[in-house]
């Protein structure tokens, strides 16, 4: 395994910082049922990053996540002890057909930033293009642009050979996003199947079930972020999507070596207020009762253990977190697994049917999350991480 720039695993810098939440990720009571929010957060170190690199992690000596490091953590590449982001270079491979990303507003540098991201991490050149859902280029919003950069880059990172299509809605209203959802699912279906990923959401409300039909399309599997606060949100609460929850990837602060994984205590999860329990959750009926339980599957989402994302329009490299990381990343992993199920229901039936298979999933059994920090990681499915996290490409 190549060691870059003479960097040894022990050369990890301690970092002070704070988490910044863009306005696009702040939900206000008047938004519920009308407008959605992103699920992205930025970790801002209090001191400037040092030692720029032209390949691999963009700054040397920091333990933030790269495609190769999380590929290692989640068993998508040959294992290397510690999965140190400064050392590992083997990226996830595979992917085919299409992944469509639904977001609001325009990201003018999405293509060029994806190309630079791919060069930085040694990923293949992406097959990427943008579609305007309304037929007209949307307005610009900085928070949503950061979201789009994350979604585009990390879906490509996990499925580098899949075609990536960014479908931009005219606004963050449910009406405009459902128009974009329909455009995205038609594109994916016409491409022979694949995934649609949604890193946005909003608090549940009584009329949400009227939108559930927008997440059903032949040969399309839908994903949605479970949210970045206690409780449930829509559309991840819909039975027609894979609800993507969040974890914290723990690393040794002196060496950068992977230690363990816990629930991210701010990730969404719980029991839906309005969505009935789907058939694939019959095996956990004793936990969820008659309503849909969230999440289904999880991925690193804590911004202080975040991932590298490039957004040149607003400053360059960022460390991002939130369950906005989970949805596109899991969509990419499922795409690269190659099963291409006929629906979200079929995909989720496979995940829940294989949930006890330790060769396919890693159960997160300790930690906490939820309202009043009242949910706990537990053996088997739980409200913090669902089935757990992926372990290779099987069982999906």
C-alpha positions as CSV (number, residue, x, y, z in Angstrom):
1,X,0.0,0.0,0.0
2,X,1.4,3.4,-1.0
3,X,2.3,5.8,1.8
4,X,2.0,9.4,0.5
5,X,4.6,12.1,1.0
6,X,6.4,10.2,3.6
7,X,3.5,10.6,6.1
8,X,3.5,8.1,8.9
9,X,0.3,7.1,10.7
10,X,1.5,8.8,14.0
11,X,1.5,12.3,12.4
12,X,-2.1,13.3,13.1
13,X,-2.7,16.8,14.2
14,X,-5.2,17.5,17.0
15,X,-7.9,19.9,15.7
16,X,-10.1,22.4,17.5
17,X,-13.1,23.6,15.7
18,X,-16.8,24.1,15.7
19,X,-19.8,22.9,13.6
20,X,-21.5,25.5,11.4
21,X,-25.0,24.8,10.1
22,X,-25.9,26.7,6.8
23,X,-29.3,28.4,6.7
24,X,-30.5,25.8,4.2
25,X,-30.3,23.2,6.9
26,X,-32.3,25.1,9.5
27,X,-36.0,24.2,9.7
28,X,-38.6,26.7,10.9
29,X,-42.1,25.8,12.0
30,X,-43.7,27.5,9.0
31,X,-41.7,25.3,6.7
32,X,-43.3,22.0,7.7
33,X,-45.3,20.5,4.8
34,X,-44.3,23.4,2.6
35,X,-40.5,23.7,2.3
36,X,-37.7,21.2,3.0
37,X,-34.2,21.7,4.4
38,X,-30.8,20.2,3.6
39,X,-29.1,17.9,6.1
40,X,-25.5,19.1,5.7
41,X,-23.2,20.7,8.3
42,X,-19.7,22.0,8.1
43,X,-16.9,21.3,10.6
44,X,-14.7,24.5,10.7
45,X,-11.3,24.1,12.2
46,X,-10.3,27.2,14.3
47,X,-6.8,27.2,12.7
48,X,-6.0,27.1,9.0
49,X,-5.3,23.7,7.4
50,X,-1.7,23.0,6.7
51,X,0.3,20.9,4.2
52,X,-1.7,21.0,1.0
53,X,-1.4,17.8,-1.1
54,X,-2.2,17.2,-4.7
55,X,-3.3,13.6,-4.3
56,X,-5.3,11.8,-1.5
57,X,-6.6,13.7,1.5
58,X,-6.2,17.4,0.4
59,X,-4.3,18.3,3.6
60,X,-1.8,16.0,5.2
61,X,-2.0,14.9,8.8
62,X,-5.8,15.1,9.4
63,X,-8.1,12.1,10.1
64,X,-11.1,13.3,8.0
65,X,-12.6,10.8,5.6
66,X,-11.7,10.1,2.0
67,X,-13.3,7.7,-0.5
68,X,-10.5,5.2,0.2
69,X,-10.7,5.5,4.0
70,X,-14.4,4.8,4.2
71,X,-14.1,2.2,1.5
72,X,-11.7,0.5,3.9
73,X,-13.9,1.0,7.0
74,X,-17.0,-0.4,5.2
75,X,-15.3,-3.4,3.6
76,X,-15.6,-2.1,0.0
77,X,-11.9,-2.6,-0.7
78,X,-9.2,-4.9,0.6
79,X,-8.7,-4.2,4.3
80,X,-5.8,-2.2,5.6
81,X,-5.2,-2.0,9.3
82,X,-6.5,1.2,10.7
83,X,-7.9,2.6,7.4
84,X,-5.9,5.8,7.9
85,X,-7.1,8.5,5.5
86,X,-3.5,9.6,5.0
87,X,-2.3,6.2,4.0
88,X,-5.0,4.2,2.2
89,X,-5.5,4.9,-1.5
90,X,-7.6,2.0,-2.8
91,X,-11.0,3.4,-3.7
92,X,-14.3,1.6,-4.1
93,X,-14.9,0.3,-7.6
94,X,-17.9,-0.7,-9.7
95,X,-21.2,0.9,-10.4
96,X,-23.3,1.0,-13.5
97,X,-26.6,2.3,-14.9
98,X,-27.6,5.5,-13.2
99,X,-27.8,7.4,-9.9
100,X,-30.0,10.5,-9.9
101,X,-29.6,13.2,-7.3
102,X,-32.5,15.5,-6.5
103,X,-31.7,18.9,-5.0
104,X,-33.0,22.4,-5.1
105,X,-31.5,25.4,-6.8
106,X,-28.4,25.5,-9.0
107,X,-24.8,24.4,-8.4
108,X,-22.9,26.1,-11.2
109,X,-19.5,24.4,-10.6
110,X,-20.9,20.9,-9.9
111,X,-19.2,19.4,-13.0
112,X,-15.8,21.0,-12.6
113,X,-15.7,20.4,-8.9
114,X,-16.5,16.7,-9.4
115,X,-13.7,16.5,-11.9
116,X,-11.2,18.0,-9.5
117,X,-12.5,15.8,-6.6
118,X,-12.0,12.8,-8.8
119,X,-8.4,13.8,-9.7
120,X,-7.6,14.5,-6.0
121,X,-8.6,11.1,-4.9
122,X,-7.7,9.1,-8.0
123,X,-11.2,8.2,-9.0
124,X,-12.2,7.6,-12.6
125,X,-13.5,10.5,-14.7
126,X,-17.3,10.8,-13.9
127,X,-20.1,10.4,-16.4
128,X,-22.0,13.4,-15.1
129,X,-24.6,15.9,-16.2
130,X,-27.2,18.3,-14.8
131,X,-30.9,18.4,-15.6
132,X,-33.2,21.4,-14.8
133,X,-36.4,19.8,-13.6
134,X,-38.5,22.8,-14.7
135,X,-36.7,23.2,-18.0
136,X,-35.1,26.5,-16.7
137,X,-31.9,27.0,-14.8
138,X,-32.9,27.5,-11.1
139,X,-31.6,30.4,-8.9
140,X,-28.5,30.0,-6.7
141,X,-28.3,29.2,-3.0
142,X,-25.0,28.7,-1.3
143,X,-26.2,26.1,1.3
144,X,-27.9,24.0,-1.4
145,X,-24.8,24.3,-3.6
146,X,-22.7,22.8,-0.7
147,X,-25.3,20.0,-0.5
148,X,-25.2,19.4,-4.2
149,X,-21.4,19.2,-4.1
150,X,-21.5,16.6,-1.4
151,X,-24.2,14.5,-3.1
152,X,-22.5,14.5,-6.5
153,X,-19.0,13.8,-5.2
154,X,-19.9,11.0,-2.7
155,X,-22.3,9.1,-4.9
156,X,-19.5,9.0,-7.5
157,X,-17.0,8.0,-4.9
158,X,-19.0,4.9,-3.9
159,X,-20.1,4.0,-7.5
160,X,-17.4,5.5,-9.7
161,X,-18.6,3.8,-12.9
162,X,-22.3,4.8,-12.6
163,X,-23.8,7.6,-14.5
164,X,-24.5,10.5,-12.1
165,X,-27.3,12.9,-12.9
166,X,-28.0,16.0,-10.8
167,X,-31.7,17.0,-11.1
168,X,-32.1,20.6,-9.9
169,X,-35.6,21.6,-8.6
170,X,-36.7,25.2,-9.1
171,X,-37.0,25.8,-5.3
172,X,-37.0,24.0,-2.0
173,X,-40.8,23.6,-2.0
174,X,-42.3,20.2,-1.9
175,X,-44.2,20.9,-5.1
176,X,-41.0,21.7,-7.0
177,X,-39.0,18.9,-5.4
178,X,-41.7,16.3,-6.3
179,X,-41.6,17.6,-9.9
180,X,-37.8,16.9,-9.8
181,X,-38.3,13.5,-8.1
182,X,-40.5,12.5,-11.0
183,X,-38.0,13.7,-13.6
184,X,-35.2,11.9,-11.8
185,X,-37.1,8.6,-11.5
186,X,-38.0,8.6,-15.2
187,X,-34.4,9.1,-16.2
188,X,-33.2,6.3,-13.9
189,X,-35.9,3.9,-15.1
190,X,-35.2,4.7,-18.8
191,X,-31.5,4.0,-18.1
192,X,-32.3,0.4,-17.1
193,X,-32.6,1.1,-13.4
194,X,-30.7,2.4,-10.5
195,X,-31.1,4.8,-7.6
196,X,-32.5,8.2,-6.7
197,X,-31.0,9.9,-3.7
198,X,-32.5,12.8,-1.6
199,X,-30.5,14.4,1.1
200,X,-33.3,16.8,2.2
201,X,-36.4,16.5,4.3
202,X,-38.7,18.2,6.8
203,X,-40.8,17.4,9.8
204,X,-43.6,15.0,9.4
205,X,-47.2,16.2,8.9
206,X,-50.5,14.6,8.3
207,X,-50.6,15.2,4.6
208,X,-47.3,13.6,3.8
209,X,-48.7,10.3,2.6
210,X,-50.1,12.0,-0.5
211,X,-46.5,12.3,-1.7
212,X,-45.5,8.7,-1.2
213,X,-46.4,7.8,-4.8
214,X,-43.6,10.0,-6.0
215,X,-41.2,7.4,-4.6
216,X,-42.4,4.5,-6.6
217,X,-41.1,3.8,-10.1
218,X,-40.2,0.5,-11.9
219,X,-36.6,-0.5,-11.4
220,X,-35.8,2.5,-9.2
221,X,-34.7,2.4,-5.5
222,X,-35.1,5.7,-3.6
223,X,-33.0,6.9,-0.7
224,X,-33.5,9.7,1.8
225,X,-31.5,11.2,4.6
226,X,-33.1,10.4,8.0
227,X,-32.4,13.9,9.3
228,X,-30.0,15.6,11.7
229,X,-32.0,16.0,14.8
230,X,-34.1,13.8,17.2
231,X,-37.1,12.1,15.7
232,X,-38.3,11.5,12.2
233,X,-38.7,13.5,9.1
234,X,-40.1,13.1,5.6
235,X,-39.4,11.6,3.0
236,X,-37.2,9.2,5.0
237,X,-40.3,8.2,6.9
238,X,-42.0,7.0,3.7
239,X,-42.1,3.2,3.4
240,X,-41.0,3.7,-0.2
241,X,-37.5,4.9,0.5
242,X,-34.3,3.5,2.1
243,X,-34.0,5.8,5.2
244,X,-30.3,6.7,5.6
245,X,-29.2,7.2,9.2
246,X,-26.0,8.5,10.7
247,X,-23.0,7.2,12.6
248,X,-19.8,8.5,14.2
249,X,-16.6,6.9,12.9
250,X,-14.1,7.1,15.8
251,X,-10.4,7.4,15.2
252,X,-7.3,7.5,17.4
253,X,-6.6,11.3,17.8
254,X,-2.8,10.6,17.7
255,X,-2.5,8.1,14.9
256,X,-5.7,8.4,12.9
257,X,-6.4,4.7,13.1
258,X,-10.0,3.5,13.0
259,X,-11.3,2.5,16.5
260,X,-15.0,1.8,16.3
261,X,-18.3,3.2,15.2
262,X,-21.2,4.5,17.2
263,X,-24.5,6.2,16.5
264,X,-24.2,9.9,15.7
265,X,-26.2,11.3,18.6
266,X,-27.8,13.9,16.4
267,X,-29.0,11.6,13.6
268,X,-32.7,11.2,13.0
269,X,-34.6,8.1,14.0
270,X,-37.8,6.8,15.6
271,X,-41.3,5.8,14.7
272,X,-43.3,7.7,12.1
273,X,-46.4,9.5,13.1
274,X,-48.3,8.8,9.9
275,X,-46.7,6.0,7.8
276,X,-47.9,2.5,8.4
277,X,-45.4,-0.3,9.1
278,X,-44.3,-1.8,5.8
279,X,-44.2,-5.5,5.3
280,X,-40.4,-5.6,5.3
281,X,-40.5,-4.5,8.9
282,X,-42.7,-7.2,10.1
283,X,-39.7,-8.9,11.8
284,X,-39.3,-5.8,14.0
285,X,-43.0,-5.2,14.8
286,X,-42.3,-5.7,18.5
287,X,-40.1,-2.5,18.3
288,X,-42.0,-0.3,16.0
289,X,-45.6,-1.4,16.5
290,X,-48.0,-0.4,13.7
291,X,-45.9,2.4,12.2
292,X,-42.8,2.7,10.0
293,X,-39.5,2.7,11.9
294,X,-36.5,4.8,10.9
295,X,-33.7,4.4,9.8
296,X,-33.0,1.4,7.7
297,X,-29.2,1.6,7.2
298,X,-26.5,4.0,8.3
299,X,-23.2,5.7,7.3
300,X,-20.7,8.1,8.8
301,X,-22.5,11.4,9.3
302,X,-21.0,13.2,12.3
303,X,-19.5,16.5,11.0
304,X,-16.6,16.2,13.5
305,X,-15.7,12.8,11.8
306,X,-16.8,14.2,8.4
307,X,-15.8,13.7,4.8
308,X,-13.8,15.9,2.3
309,X,-15.9,17.8,-0.2
310,X,-14.8,20.4,-2.8
311,X,-16.9,23.5,-3.4
312,X,-14.7,26.0,-5.3
313,X,-17.5,28.6,-5.6
314,X,-17.6,29.2,-1.8
315,X,-14.0,28.5,-0.8
316,X,-12.5,25.2,-1.7
317,X,-12.2,22.1,0.5
318,X,-14.7,21.5,3.3
319,X,-15.2,18.9,6.0
320,X,-18.9,18.0,5.8
321,X,-21.3,15.9,7.8
322,X,-24.9,15.3,8.4
323,X,-27.1,12.4,7.1
324,X,-26.7,14.2,3.7
325,X,-23.5,12.2,3.6
326,X,-25.3,8.9,4.2
327,X,-28.0,9.0,1.5
328,X,-25.8,9.5,-1.6
329,X,-23.0,7.2,-0.2
330,X,-25.4,4.4,0.5
331,X,-27.1,4.9,-2.9
332,X,-23.7,4.5,-4.5
333,X,-22.9,1.4,-2.5
334,X,-26.2,-0.3,-3.4
335,X,-25.6,0.7,-7.0
336,X,-22.1,-0.9,-7.0
337,X,-23.5,-4.0,-5.4
338,X,-25.2,-4.6,-8.7
339,X,-28.5,-6.2,-7.6
340,X,-30.7,-3.5,-9.1
341,X,-33.9,-4.4,-7.4
342,X,-37.2,-3.6,-9.0
343,X,-38.3,-1.2,-6.3
344,X,-37.4,0.3,-2.9
345,X,-39.6,-2.4,-1.3
346,X,-37.6,-5.2,-2.9
347,X,-34.4,-3.5,-1.9
348,X,-35.5,-3.1,1.7
349,X,-36.9,-6.7,1.8
350,X,-33.4,-7.8,0.9
351,X,-31.7,-5.6,3.6
352,X,-34.1,-6.7,6.3
353,X,-34.0,-10.3,5.3
354,X,-30.2,-10.3,5.6
355,X,-30.0,-8.0,8.7
356,X,-28.6,-10.8,10.9
357,X,-25.9,-11.7,8.4
358,X,-22.6,-10.5,9.9
359,X,-20.9,-11.0,6.5
360,X,-23.1,-8.3,5.0
361,X,-23.8,-5.8,7.9
362,X,-22.0,-4.6,11.0
363,X,-24.4,-4.1,13.9
364,X,-23.9,-1.0,16.0
365,X,-24.8,-2.1,19.5
366,X,-23.8,0.7,21.8
367,X,-24.3,4.5,21.9
368,X,-27.5,6.7,22.0
369,X,-29.6,9.0,19.9
370,X,-33.2,10.3,19.7
371,X,-35.5,12.5,21.7
372,X,-34.0,13.2,25.1
373,X,-31.2,10.8,24.0
374,X,-33.6,8.1,24.8
375,X,-32.8,5.6,22.1
376,X,-29.9,3.2,22.4
377,X,-27.8,1.2,20.0
378,X,-28.8,-2.5,20.5
379,X,-28.2,-5.9,19.2
380,X,-30.3,-6.1,16.0
381,X,-32.3,-3.3,14.5
382,X,-32.5,-0.1,16.6
383,X,-33.8,3.5,16.2
384,X,-30.2,4.9,16.1
385,X,-28.7,3.0,13.1
386,X,-31.4,0.7,11.9
387,X,-29.8,-2.6,10.6
388,X,-26.4,-1.0,11.2
389,X,-23.7,-0.2,8.6
390,X,-22.6,-2.0,5.4
391,X,-19.9,-4.6,5.5
392,X,-19.0,-5.1,1.8
393,X,-21.5,-5.2,-1.0
394,X,-23.4,-8.4,-0.2
395,X,-27.0,-8.6,1.1
396,X,-28.2,-5.5,-0.6
